[in-house]
Amino acid sequence: MKTYIVHGHHEISGVQLHHGDEAPPSLIDGELRDWWIDHHWLIEYDSSERRSLHRLFPQFSGSSESEPIDSELKQFAI
């Protein structure tokens, strides 16, 4: 899975995205996501480099995608 970090301040569908925020997976997808990446509004990370908070805690973020919390992360989770 990929994690997308916002570069700069932007608004999409009434949602304010601030520099350094993780973009919710379902907010920007398809061709729009590709356009944002091409224009350096989003930075793409491989999931092995950075874990997605939206996917780790989908019950709080409303994300339709999820990823498991491994044993290393469980010691830091509340």
C-alpha positions, -999 to +999 in steps of 0.1 A: +000+000+000+010+036-006+008+065+019+003+100+005+016+131+023+004+166+014+030+190+002+017+226+009-018+237+020-047+226-002-085+221+000-105+193-017-142+185-013-143+210+016-115+192+035-085+214+045-052+196+040-022+211+056+015+206+048+027+173+062-008+158+067-015+123+055-041+124+028-071+101+036-069+072+011-104+077-003-102+115-006-078+117-036-077+088-060-073+079-096-063+105-121-067+133-096-041+117-073-018+112-103-022+149-111-015+159-075+017+138-075+028+152-109+024+187-095+042+178-062+011+184-041+013+148-028+044+128-019+040+091-023+056+067+002+058+029+001+041+013+031+074-002+042+088+034+047+059+049+065+028+034+081-006+050+074-024+063+105-057+063+085-053+026+077-040+016+112-070+032+129-098+030+103-125+030+131-115+065+139-105+079+105-134+064+085-111+048+060-124+019+040-088+005+039-070-010+069-037-025+078-028-045+109-009-032+138+021-054+142+036-064+176+062-036+174+035-009+171+012-024+197+035-013+225+030+023+214-008+021+207-032+033+233 
